[in-house]
Amino acid sequence: MKIESIKVKNFKALQDFSLENIPSLCLIVGSNGSGKTTIFDVFGFLKDCLTFNVTRAIQSRGGFNEMVSRGQKDQDITFEIQYRMEITGKERLVTYILEICLVDNKPCIKREILRYKRGAYGSPFHFLDFSMGKGYAITNEEDFSKPDEDLNREEQKVSLDNLAIKGLGQFQRFKAANKFRELIEGWHVSDFHINLARGSKDAAGFGDHLSVTGDNLQNVARNLYDNDQVRFTAILEKMKKRVPGIGAITPEITQDGRLLLKFQDGSFKDPFIDRYVSDGTIKMFAYLLLLHDSAPFPLLCIEEPENQLYPKLLGELLEEFRDYARRGGQVFVSTHSPDLLNAARLEEVCWLEKQNGYTHIHRAADDEQVRKYVEEGDKLGYLWKEGFFAGADPQ
């Protein structure tokens, strides 16, 4: 299920933000403070709302008054996400809208809507519609033989700070809500910390997928090493090409039941434990484990992957992101690296501009001058360095 567009109102620096025709791989460039992290936090916030509730998601960001855009404290915060999903054998454009307001200093869900067109014509039909804790969901939405007025509406009540899709999305009879809940649950907004990825871990820890922080790196490697040698060997071969000296990587259980990684340098007889391996080596290994996951996350967000990595490796890493997107996982990457941008395609790049304290976004493909230069053979990273991304540089 690919996200087609995002619209946000009054969320931090995204006072009136819109990005349409989003590609499967989207690179976002901008100066410090331009809003790259905030865009990623849209996904993080919605996932927190689903995992916990709106109150907790807002409190973890400093409260409503800190989260709402400056100068807009009397306004609602609104999110609108459009994505495509298959319904009755046909791909349809589904829209999810969430409006959050403040009532008696408590955050409340003012409106929550899930809608799409039942046919080729007409307005989108609301298959889920809740306002201030009350609403309905359609239980037979895939029965396209019936007119709108004959669909079964199931009335429900939810608490003022709980998403309706959180409860209703657990049930298969609410098809669109169920699929959208699964989509959000699968979002992976990486907050990788090298210090958390190092060191021994409990051998019984979770190891199916790399965690947001990377703190289960050893468990994921062990799981792959034990159960999918073909994929683990493919990762190791790439590590050998990208990190000089790496000959092998072995997950090993210690006598006290802990799990650690050992890296073999071809120049030495004894392997090193990961505590003594460079930051770049750990990060590259973590990215390869993440990007070679047999079940790609439907959405993957990674901030500044170029940190700690040798510039010449970034083109290969970008191709790994592109391949991940081809396998079904949409990828958003923020970057400050001209080398990474030089490997990108015109339609994959956007840049941010801060105007009067608010974030605005521009697509490289929509800029006539940038497009012409790229058609003539110029690289996007060089064009950015030369100032052709209008408003992207700090003033």
C-alpha positions as CSV (number, residue, x, y, z in Angstrom):
1,M,0.0,0.0,0.0
2,K,1.8,3.0,-1.3
3,I,1.3,6.5,0.2
4,E,0.3,8.9,-2.6
5,S,0.0,12.2,-0.7
6,I,0.3,13.8,2.7
7,K,-1.4,17.0,3.9
8,V,-0.7,18.4,7.3
9,K,-2.0,21.5,9.1
10,N,-0.7,23.1,12.3
11,F,1.7,20.4,13.3
12,K,4.9,22.1,14.5
13,A,6.6,23.7,11.5
14,L,4.1,22.1,9.1
15,Q,1.5,24.8,9.3
16,D,0.1,24.2,5.8
17,F,2.1,21.4,4.3
18,S,1.3,19.3,1.2
19,L,3.3,16.7,-0.7
20,E,1.6,14.9,-3.6
21,N,2.6,12.2,-6.1
22,I,5.1,10.7,-3.6
23,P,7.5,8.3,-5.2
24,S,8.4,4.9,-3.8
25,L,11.8,6.3,-2.8
26,C,11.7,9.9,-1.7
27,L,14.8,11.9,-0.7
28,I,14.3,15.0,1.3
29,V,17.1,17.7,1.6
30,G,17.1,20.9,3.6
31,S,19.1,22.9,6.0
32,N,19.2,22.3,9.8
33,G,15.8,23.2,11.3
34,S,14.0,23.2,7.9
35,G,11.6,20.4,9.0
36,K,13.0,17.1,7.8
37,T,12.6,15.5,11.3
38,T,9.1,17.0,11.7
39,I,8.0,15.3,8.4
40,F,9.2,12.0,9.7
41,D,7.5,12.7,13.1
42,V,4.1,12.8,11.3
43,F,4.5,9.1,10.8
44,G,5.9,8.6,14.3
45,F,3.0,10.6,15.8
46,L,0.3,8.7,14.0
47,K,1.9,5.4,15.0
48,D,2.1,6.5,18.6
49,C,-1.6,7.5,18.5
50,L,-2.5,4.0,17.3
51,T,-0.1,2.1,19.7
52,F,-1.1,4.2,22.7
53,N,-3.6,7.0,22.4
54,V,-3.6,10.7,21.3
55,T,-3.0,12.0,24.8
56,R,0.1,10.0,25.3
57,A,1.4,10.8,21.8
58,I,1.0,14.5,22.4
59,Q,2.4,14.4,25.9
60,S,5.6,12.7,24.7
61,R,6.0,15.7,22.4
62,G,5.7,18.3,25.1
63,G,1.9,18.8,25.1
64,F,-0.6,20.3,22.6
65,N,0.6,23.9,22.9
66,E,4.2,22.8,22.0
67,M,3.0,20.6,19.2
68,V,0.6,23.0,17.4
69,S,2.2,25.4,15.0
70,R,3.4,28.7,16.5
71,G,0.7,31.3,16.3
72,Q,-2.0,28.7,15.7
73,K,-2.8,27.7,19.3
74,D,-6.6,28.1,18.7
75,Q,-6.5,25.9,15.6
76,D,-7.0,22.1,15.2
77,I,-4.1,19.9,14.1
78,T,-5.1,18.0,10.9
79,F,-3.5,15.1,9.0
80,E,-4.7,13.7,5.7
81,I,-3.0,10.7,4.1
82,Q,-3.9,9.2,0.8
83,Y,-2.8,5.7,-0.1
84,R,-3.6,3.0,-2.6
85,M,-4.9,-0.4,-1.7
86,E,-6.5,-3.3,-3.5
87,I,-10.2,-3.7,-2.7
88,T,-12.3,-6.3,-4.6
89,G,-9.6,-6.8,-7.1
90,K,-9.1,-3.1,-7.9
91,E,-6.6,-0.6,-6.6
92,R,-8.5,2.3,-5.0
93,L,-7.3,5.6,-3.6
94,V,-8.2,5.7,0.1
95,T,-8.1,8.8,2.2
96,Y,-7.6,8.9,6.0
97,I,-8.3,12.2,7.8
98,L,-7.6,12.9,11.5
99,E,-8.4,16.2,13.2
100,I,-7.3,16.8,16.8
101,C,-8.5,19.7,19.0
102,L,-8.2,20.8,22.6
103,V,-11.3,20.7,24.8
104,D,-10.9,21.9,28.5
105,N,-7.1,21.6,28.0
106,K,-7.5,17.9,27.0
107,P,-6.6,16.7,23.5
108,C,-9.6,15.1,21.7
109,I,-10.2,13.6,18.3
110,K,-12.5,16.0,16.6
111,R,-13.0,14.0,13.5
112,E,-11.7,10.7,12.0
113,I,-12.7,9.7,8.5
114,L,-11.7,6.8,6.2
115,R,-13.2,7.1,2.7
116,Y,-12.8,6.0,-0.9
117,K,-14.9,5.9,-4.1
118,R,-17.1,2.9,-4.5
119,G,-17.3,3.5,-8.3
120,A,-15.6,5.4,-11.0
121,Y,-17.8,8.5,-10.4
122,G,-19.2,10.4,-7.5
123,S,-17.8,11.5,-4.2
124,P,-15.8,9.3,-2.0
125,F,-17.9,7.3,0.5
126,H,-17.2,7.4,4.2
127,F,-16.7,3.9,5.4
128,L,-15.6,5.1,8.8
129,D,-16.7,8.4,10.3
130,F,-16.3,9.5,13.9
131,S,-16.7,12.8,15.6
132,M,-15.9,13.4,19.3
133,G,-16.1,9.8,20.3
134,K,-19.2,8.8,18.3
135,G,-19.7,7.5,14.8
136,Y,-20.1,4.5,12.6
137,A,-18.2,2.0,10.4
138,I,-19.5,0.1,7.4
139,T,-19.4,-3.7,7.9
140,N,-20.1,-4.8,4.3
141,E,-18.1,-2.3,2.4
142,E,-17.1,-4.8,-0.3
143,D,-20.7,-5.4,-1.3
144,F,-20.6,-3.1,-4.3
145,S,-23.9,-4.5,-5.6
146,K,-25.7,-2.5,-3.0
147,P,-26.4,1.3,-3.2
148,D,-24.8,3.5,-0.5
149,E,-28.0,3.8,1.5
150,D,-28.3,0.0,1.9
151,L,-24.8,-0.6,3.4
152,N,-24.7,-1.8,7.0
153,R,-23.7,1.0,9.4
154,E,-22.5,-0.2,12.8
155,E,-22.7,2.6,15.4
156,Q,-19.8,2.7,17.9
157,K,-18.5,4.8,20.7
158,V,-14.8,5.3,21.6
159,S,-13.0,7.4,24.1
160,L,-12.2,11.0,23.0
161,D,-8.5,10.3,22.6
162,N,-8.6,6.8,21.1
163,L,-8.5,6.3,17.3
164,A,-11.5,4.4,16.0
165,I,-9.2,2.4,13.7
166,K,-7.4,1.1,16.8
167,G,-10.4,-0.9,17.9
168,L,-12.4,-1.4,14.7
169,G,-9.2,-2.2,12.7
170,Q,-8.8,-5.4,14.7
171,F,-11.9,-6.9,12.9
172,Q,-11.8,-8.2,9.3
173,R,-15.4,-7.0,8.6
174,F,-14.1,-3.4,8.7
175,K,-11.8,-4.0,5.6
176,A,-10.4,-0.5,5.0
177,A,-9.9,0.2,8.8
178,N,-8.2,-3.2,9.2
179,K,-5.8,-2.6,6.3
180,F,-5.0,0.9,7.4
181,R,-4.3,-0.2,10.9
182,E,-1.9,-2.9,9.6
183,L,-0.2,-0.2,7.4
184,I,0.5,2.1,10.4
185,E,1.6,-0.8,12.6
186,G,4.2,-1.6,10.0
187,W,5.7,1.9,9.7
188,H,9.4,1.9,10.7
189,V,10.8,5.4,11.6
190,S,14.4,4.6,12.3
191,D,16.1,6.2,15.3
192,F,19.3,4.2,15.0
193,H,21.8,4.6,17.9
194,I,25.2,3.0,17.4
195,N,25.8,2.8,21.2
196,L,22.6,0.8,21.6
197,A,23.5,-1.5,18.7
198,R,26.8,-2.5,20.3
199,G,27.5,-4.9,23.1
200,S,26.2,-8.3,24.2
201,K,22.4,-8.9,24.3
202,D,20.1,-11.4,25.9
203,A,20.2,-14.4,23.5
204,A,16.4,-14.9,23.9
205,G,15.7,-11.4,22.7
206,F,13.4,-10.4,19.8
207,G,15.1,-11.0,16.4
208,D,12.7,-11.1,13.6
209,H,13.1,-7.5,12.4
210,L,15.6,-4.8,13.3
211,S,14.2,-2.5,16.0
212,V,13.8,1.3,15.5
213,T,16.9,2.0,17.7
214,G,18.9,-1.1,16.4
215,D,19.3,-2.4,20.0
216,N,18.5,-6.0,18.8
217,L,21.1,-6.0,16.1
218,Q,22.8,-9.2,17.5
219,N,19.5,-11.0,17.7
220,V,18.5,-10.2,14.2
221,A,21.9,-11.3,12.9
222,R,21.7,-14.6,14.9
223,N,18.2,-15.3,13.6
224,L,19.4,-14.8,10.0
225,Y,22.6,-16.7,10.6
226,D,20.7,-19.7,11.9
227,N,17.7,-19.7,9.6
228,D,18.6,-18.1,6.3
229,Q,22.3,-18.7,5.4
230,V,21.7,-17.6,1.8
231,R,20.6,-14.1,2.8
232,F,23.2,-13.8,5.6
233,T,25.9,-14.8,3.1
234,A,24.7,-12.2,0.6
235,I,25.0,-9.5,3.4
236,L,28.4,-10.7,4.3
237,E,29.6,-10.5,0.7
238,K,28.5,-6.9,0.5
239,M,30.2,-6.1,3.8
240,K,33.5,-7.6,2.4
241,K,33.3,-5.2,-0.6
242,R,32.4,-2.1,1.4
243,V,34.5,-2.5,4.5
244,P,38.2,-3.2,4.0
245,G,39.4,-6.3,5.9
246,I,36.1,-7.8,6.9
247,G,36.3,-11.5,6.4
248,A,33.4,-12.9,8.4
249,I,30.8,-11.8,10.9
250,T,29.7,-14.4,13.5
251,P,26.9,-14.2,16.1
252,E,28.1,-16.1,19.2
253,I,26.5,-17.0,22.5
254,T,28.6,-16.6,25.5
255,Q,28.8,-18.9,28.5
256,D,26.5,-16.8,30.5
257,G,23.8,-16.9,27.8
258,R,24.5,-13.5,26.2
259,L,24.7,-12.9,22.5
260,L,27.4,-10.8,20.8
261,L,28.8,-10.2,17.3
262,K,32.4,-11.1,16.3
263,F,34.0,-9.4,13.3
264,Q,36.9,-11.2,11.6
265,D,39.6,-9.1,10.1
266,G,41.6,-11.0,7.5
267,S,44.9,-9.5,8.8
268,F,44.5,-11.0,12.3
269,K,43.9,-14.5,13.7
270,D,41.5,-13.6,16.4
271,P,38.1,-11.8,15.7
272,F,37.0,-8.5,17.3
273,I,33.8,-8.2,19.3
274,D,31.6,-5.4,18.0
275,R,32.7,-3.1,20.9
276,Y,36.0,-2.5,19.0
277,V,34.6,-2.2,15.5
278,S,34.2,1.3,13.9
279,D,30.9,3.1,13.9
280,G,30.7,3.0,10.1
281,T,31.1,-0.8,10.1
282,I,28.3,-1.3,12.7
283,K,26.0,1.1,10.8
284,M,26.6,-0.5,7.4
285,F,25.9,-4.0,8.8
286,A,22.7,-2.7,10.5
287,Y,21.5,-1.1,7.2
288,L,22.1,-4.3,5.3
289,L,20.2,-6.3,7.8
290,L,17.3,-3.8,7.7
291,L,17.3,-3.6,3.9
292,H,17.5,-7.4,3.3
293,D,14.5,-8.1,5.6
294,S,12.4,-10.8,3.9
295,A,9.3,-8.9,4.8
296,P,9.9,-5.2,4.1
297,F,8.2,-2.6,6.3
298,P,5.4,-0.9,4.3
299,L,7.1,2.5,5.2
300,L,10.7,3.0,6.1
301,C,12.1,6.4,7.2
302,I,15.8,7.0,7.7
303,E,17.5,10.2,8.7
304,E,20.9,11.2,7.3
305,P,22.2,7.7,6.5
306,E,25.5,9.2,5.3
307,N,26.7,9.8,8.8
308,Q,29.8,7.6,9.6
309,L,29.8,6.2,6.1
310,Y,32.5,6.7,3.4
311,P,31.0,8.9,0.7
312,K,31.7,6.5,-2.2
313,L,29.5,3.9,-0.5
314,L,26.4,6.1,-0.6
315,G,25.5,5.4,-4.2
316,E,25.4,1.7,-3.5
317,L,23.4,2.3,-0.3
318,L,20.9,4.4,-2.3
319,E,20.5,1.5,-4.8
320,E,19.8,-0.7,-1.7
321,F,17.0,1.7,-0.7
322,R,15.7,1.7,-4.3
323,D,15.6,-2.1,-4.4
324,Y,13.8,-2.2,-1.0
325,A,11.2,0.1,-2.4
326,R,10.8,-2.2,-5.4
327,R,10.0,-5.1,-3.1
328,G,7.1,-3.2,-1.6
329,G,8.5,-1.0,1.2
330,Q,8.1,2.8,0.5
331,V,11.3,4.6,1.6
332,F,11.8,8.2,2.9
333,V,15.3,9.4,3.4
334,S,16.5,12.8,4.7
335,T,20.0,13.8,3.8
336,H,22.7,16.5,3.8
337,S,24.9,14.6,1.4
338,P,25.6,15.8,-2.1
339,D,27.1,12.4,-2.8
340,L,23.8,10.6,-2.0
341,L,21.9,13.2,-4.1
342,N,24.2,12.6,-7.0
343,A,23.0,9.0,-7.2
344,A,19.4,10.0,-7.0
345,R,16.9,10.4,-9.8
346,L,15.1,13.6,-10.5
347,E,11.7,12.3,-9.5
348,E,13.0,11.0,-6.2
349,V,14.2,14.3,-4.7
350,C,12.4,17.1,-2.8
351,W,13.8,20.0,-0.9
352,L,12.5,22.0,2.1
353,E,12.3,25.8,2.5
354,K,11.5,27.7,5.7
355,Q,9.3,30.7,5.0
356,N,8.2,32.9,8.0
357,G,8.9,30.0,10.4
358,Y,6.9,27.4,8.4
359,T,8.1,24.5,6.2
360,H,7.4,24.3,2.5
361,I,8.4,21.6,0.2
362,H,9.5,21.6,-3.5
363,R,9.8,18.7,-5.9
364,A,13.0,18.8,-8.0
365,A,11.0,17.4,-11.0
366,D,8.7,20.5,-10.8
367,D,11.5,23.0,-11.1
368,E,12.1,23.8,-14.8
369,Q,15.7,25.0,-14.3
370,V,16.7,22.0,-12.2
371,R,15.0,19.6,-14.6
372,K,16.8,21.0,-17.7
373,Y,20.2,20.8,-16.0
374,V,19.6,17.2,-15.1
375,E,18.5,16.4,-18.6
376,E,21.8,17.9,-19.8
377,G,23.8,15.5,-17.5
378,D,24.2,17.5,-14.3
379,K,24.0,15.7,-10.9
380,L,21.5,16.8,-8.3
381,G,24.1,17.0,-5.5
382,Y,26.2,19.4,-7.5
383,L,23.1,21.5,-8.3
384,W,22.2,21.7,-4.7
385,K,25.8,22.8,-3.7
386,E,25.6,25.5,-6.4
387,G,22.4,26.9,-4.9
388,F,19.9,25.8,-7.5
389,F,17.5,24.4,-4.9
390,A,15.9,27.8,-4.2
391,G,15.4,28.4,-0.5
392,A,17.1,25.2,0.7
393,D,20.2,26.9,2.1
394,P,20.2,28.6,5.4
395,Q,19.9,32.4,5.1
